[in-house]
């Protein structure tokens, strides 16, 4: 029987394994994960689930892997890939031969240059183990400094405040959420964080990050020094491409794949955070997405294409972030937008619709309490997928239903 191997037992890899069975694959499946735990959901690590001290939210129970004939190998890293002999060597010396291979190796947190190695006062967040260590530090009377004002940094800032810790956020750019989030929304979130007691510093650089007297010390370019019980480094992630790079696969801001998630090596696919791919809805522009839904969708898509179904990437990118009682949702990619229209939804919620120079809707960004923007963002996603050119005035008019624009 054919043997399909999946390297990476996160959201993407686990979904791919189950999708292979759902689509009728009867051969052998081996899913390899570096962590000792069963595959689990990562979004709760920085959102509401962060305060839960129990096990992570597993994607499936252990018996489900057994029932589906999925060989799950945990606590093992893939060390070498030989595409000529179609084999993978694991950290324990095990050699796996494959007929088809999926690289779902994800991404790793970027480290801060010059940070003390092995320090218990400096950390990042990528795993359940990281979250447990952070949770222990986020207590009343403790001071948490967060380097980076992106999604992870701000979500953890909100969580730390809810747990009673003092929080300082340091962002080198002129505002938080500079990448991919409109200024109007970023300013609203900044105001909310400051109202909750978070000290946000933007437009400042860090000269050094050191340890002194049992604490972390951040020296700023302004000459000021910030002392913290713990420093969280949240300056983005880098794709895990090492094994692909050593094997000679094409790399382009991640493992480069085509529209069917096929790499430059025969019968080797890549999906999720680790790969970059051309997105036809944006003129074939190559993108790499770090999001829960993209990992889910590409896991399923990779399974289909490993089975020869030749299904192209077509999904509209979607992201979300929870901070306090507010939810931010974004559909599409706003880069290249020429104008935007604002629609008020009430209760402080609003959506910004981003249009290109030809009037085509290319993205929508919404924020509000709870799920107030979810329905309209979903409709906007459908308009983006349809490559619609809606009337700008209609987008801004809250009394005109978006559903009617989609029908038109």
N, C-alpha and C positions, 0 to 999 in steps of 0.2 A: 504494500500500500504506500501511497505517497505520504511524505512526512513534511508538514509545514511547521516551521519554527518561528516563534515571535520573541524578539528580544525587547524587553521592557514590559513590566507587569503593572503599568498604571492604568488610567482610564482608557487610553487608546488601545493598548495591547490586549487588555482583558475583554473589551468590547469586540475587538477583532476576533478573538478566539471563539467567543460565543456566537458571533455572526457567521463564522465558517460553518458551524454545526447547523444553525438555523437555515442556511442556504444550501444544505444538503451534502457538505463535505464529509466523507466517510473515512478518510485517512487518519493518520496519526497527527496530533497537535501537541507541541511542547511550548509552554509559556514560561519564560525565564525572567525572574525579577531580582534585582539587587537587594531589596529590603527583605527582612525576615518575615514580614506580615503578609497576609492575603492582600490582593489588590484592593485599594480603598479610594474613596472620593477625596480629592484635594481641596475643593473650594471651602469646605467647613473649617479648614485649618486656619484661615484668616478671618472667617465670618462668624456667624452665630454659633457654630459648633465648636468654636475655639474654647469656650468656657466649660465644655463638657469633658470631664476627666476620664470618661470611659474609653473603650476601644474606638478606633475610627469607624466611619460609616463604610463598611465593606461593600464592594460592588456585588458580590455574591458570596454565599456561605461556602465553606470548604466542600460540602457534599455536592454542590452544584457542579463543581469542576469534575468531580468523580463521575457523577451521573452523565455528564456530557463527554466523557472520555478525553478530558483536557489534562495533560500532564503538566502540573504546576511545580516549577522548581524555584524556591525562594532562597534569598540570602546568597545568591550567586551572580557574579558579574561576567559578562562576555568579554574575553580578553583578545581574541583574534578571530578575524573573518577571512576565509580563503575562498574567494568566489570561483576560482578555477576548479578546486576539488569539491566545492559546495559544502563546506564544513565550517563549524563554529566551535572554538575552544573556550570552555568556561574556566572560572577562577579556581575550581577544584580539580582541573585537569581533564574533566569530561569533554569528549569530542562529540558533537552532534552533527550528523549529516542531514542535509535538507534538500527537498525538491524545490520548495519556495520559501523565502525568508521575508519577514517583516521586521523592519527596524522601527521600534516605537520607544526610543530611548529617552525621550523627553528633553528637559532642559535643567540646568543647574544654576543656582544663585551666583551672581557675580560677586567676587570678593572685593573688599575695599583695599586699594593699593597701600601697602605699608602697615596694614593692621596687624597687631601681634597675633602670631599663629598659636592655635590651641588655647586661646584665652577663654576663660569661663565668663568673661564680661563682654564678649563680642559674639554675635551669632547672626544667622540668617534664617529664613523660613522656607523649607521645601518639603519637609517630611513630618510625619506624626511625631517622631522623636523630637524634632526641632520645636514643634508646637507645645509639647509637654514641658520642655525646658523653659520656654517663654512664659507659659502659664504660671510656673512656679515663681517667676520674677515679677509678674504683674500684680503687685499687692499694694494696699494702702501704705504710704510712707516710702515707697520705692520710686526712683526716678528712671524712666526709660527714655533714651535718646534714639531717634529713628533717623537714619541717613537715607534720604530719598523720599520725595513726596509723590510717589506713584500710587497705584491701587493697593498694593500690599502694605506699603507704609501707612497710608491713611486708614485702611481697614483696621490695622493693628493699633493705630493711635486711638481709634474709637473704642476698640475692645479694651485697651489698657485703661482708658478713662472710666469705662463702665465698671472695671474691676477695682478702681480706686487709685491707680498709680498716677504719678505726675508724668507728663509727656512733653518732650520737645522734638519737633520735626525740623530737620535741616535739609533744605533743597537748594542746590546750586543754581538752578535756573530762576528766572524772574517770577515764576508762579508754579504752583503744584499742578500735577496732571497735564504737563505741557504736551505730552505725546498722545494725540488722539482725542482729547477732551476739550470742547469749546471753552473759551475764557469765561463766558457767563456762568457756566455750570461750575467751573473750577473756583470762581470767586464765591459762589453760593456755599460750596462745601468748605472753603476756607473760613468763611464767616461762622458757619455752624461749628466747626472744630474750635475756633477761638472762643465762641460762646460757651463751649463745654470745658474750657480751661486748657486747651492745647496751645502750647507756645510754638507757632510756626514761623520759621526764619527762612525767607527766600532770598536768592541772589547773593548768598554767601558761600565761600569756598572753605574747605577744611585743609589746614596746613599739616596736621598730624593727628593720629589716633593712637593713644598710648595707654598704658596702665600705670596708675600711681596710687599708692596707699590702699590697695584692695578695691579700687574702682577704675572705671574707664574715664579717660580725660580726652575731650575733643578740643583741639586748639584751632580756632577760626582765624581766617585771614584778617579779621578786624582787630585781632589781638586778644579777643575774649576767649576764655576757656570754659567749657561746659562739662561738669562732672556728672556722671551717671552710674547707676548700679548695673545697668545693662545697655549696650548699644546694639540695635538691630540694623543690619545693613540691608537696605531694600533698594538697590540701584539697578534692578533688572535681572534678567537671566540670559544665559548663553546656551545655545543648543548643544546637546551631547552628540558630537559628531566624531569623536576620536576613533572609534572602531571602524567607522565608514571611511574616514580619512586614511587610516593605515592600510585599508584594503584597496585604496585607489579610486574610490567612488567620487563623483563630482560633488564639490561643495560650493554653495553660494548662499551665504547667510543661513546655513543649515544644510542638511543633506538635500541636494537638488533632485527634484522629481519632476516628471511631466504631469500633464493634466489627469493621468490615470494613476498617479502616485508611484510610478515605476522609476527606479533609480537608473543610473548609467550602467549598472551591472545586470545581466540577464537574471530574471526571476527573483530579483531583490527589490522589495518595495519599502517605502518609508512613509510614516504618517504621524500627525500630531505636532507637538512643539518642536520636534527635532528637524523638521523638513521645511523647505521653501518650495512653493509651487506656483504655476501661472494661473491667474484667476481671470477667466474669459470675460466676466461681467465688467471688469476694469481694464479691458483691452489687452489681456494677457500679461498684465503687470505681475511680477513675481513677488509673492508675499510670504511671510512666515507668521503664523498666528499662535499666540499663547492663550488659549481659552478652553474652558471645560467643554463647551458644546462642540468646538472644532475637533477636540480629541475624540469625543464620542462619534461624531459624524464621519471623521476620516478613518476611525477604526472599522466602522461598518463598510465604508467605501473600499478600503484596502482589502477587506475580506472578499468583497464582490469581485474586485479586479484580480486577486490571486486565483480566483476561480474562472477567470477569462471572460467576465461579463462586460468589460470595457466601459465602465461608467465614469464619466468625467466629473471633476470637481465643479460644482455649480452653486453651492450654498453661499448665501450672503453672510459675511462675518457678523458675529453677534457677541457682545461682551456685557457683563453686568458687575455691579459693585454695591454692597450693602455697607452703609455707614450710619450708625445710630438707627433712627427709624426711617432713614431715607434710602431709596434705591435708585441707582443710576443705570440706565440701559442704553446701549448704542448698537444700532444696526448699520452695516456698511462701513465704508472708509471715507472720511470727510476730506482727506488730502486731495487738493485740486478743486475744491468747491470755490465758486465765485461769489455766491450770495447765500443767505439763509433767511428763513422765515420762522417766526416764533409763534407757537400756538399755546395759549393759556388753557389749562385743564381744570383750574380751580384747586383749592386747598394748597396753594403754593406750588403746584406741579405745572411743568411746561415741557414742550418738546421743540427742539430746533431742527428744522428740515434744511439740509444742505444740498444746494443745486449747483451743477456745473455751469459753464458759460453758455451751454446750449439749452439750459433749463431742465436738464435731466436730473431727477432725484438720485443722489449717490449715497446719502447717509442721513440718519436721523439720530439725534441725541436727546434723551429725556431724563428728567429727574423729578422725584416727588416722594411723598410718604407712602410706604408700603408698595402695593402693586398698581398705583394709580396710572403709571405710564405704560404698563405692560401690553395692554390691548392695542393701543395706538402704535406702539413700536412694532408690534407684530404686523399690523397692517402696512406700516411704512416699509417693513422688510419685504413684504409681498410686492409693493410698488417698485422698490429698488430692483427686485428680481425680474419684474416685468419691463424694466428699463423705461419706466414711465416718465412723461414730461407733464406733470400736473400743473394746474393753474396756481401760481404762487399765492395769489390772494385767497384761494380756496384752502390752501394749506394753513394759512394763518387764521382763518375764520373758524372759531370753535363750534359754531352752529352748523357747519357743513361736515357731515360724517365722512371720515376717510374711506369708509367702505364704498361710498358712492363714487369716489375718485378711482378706486380700484375697479369698480364695475365699468366705469367709462373707459 
